[in-house]
Amino acid sequence: MTEQVLSEVGAVVAPEREAELVALYRELVSGPLPEGLVRTELLRGPAGHWRVQSLWRDMAALEAVRNAPERPAAPRIFRAVGTEPELTVHEVVIVQVGELSMH
């Protein structure tokens, strides 16, 4: 069992705001990342559904970001493109890593 947690912040984004969301996320990850962030990705799903998934070392690392004076980044970029995101946090129970091929 691992102590890692996965946060998912997602919302439906209007088609005309999608490029802005991608640019904001790209800008976000080009800077320094929070302590305890293992991995983060921006995902596009059907019908305008977008999601930022972030893997955290542990719940304490996620809570530190959520309780910081500045609002957490993922919800902030969704609000910047005119939508109210939902947050879900998952406990990571089992991790299996295979070959990774990025296109």
Buried (B, 14 or more C-beta within 10 A) or exposed (E): EEEBBBBBBBBEBEEEBBEBBBEBBEEBBEEEBBEBBBEBEBEEEEEBEBBBBBBBBBBEBBBBBBEEEEEBBBBBBBEEBEBEBEEEBEEBEEEEEEEEEEE
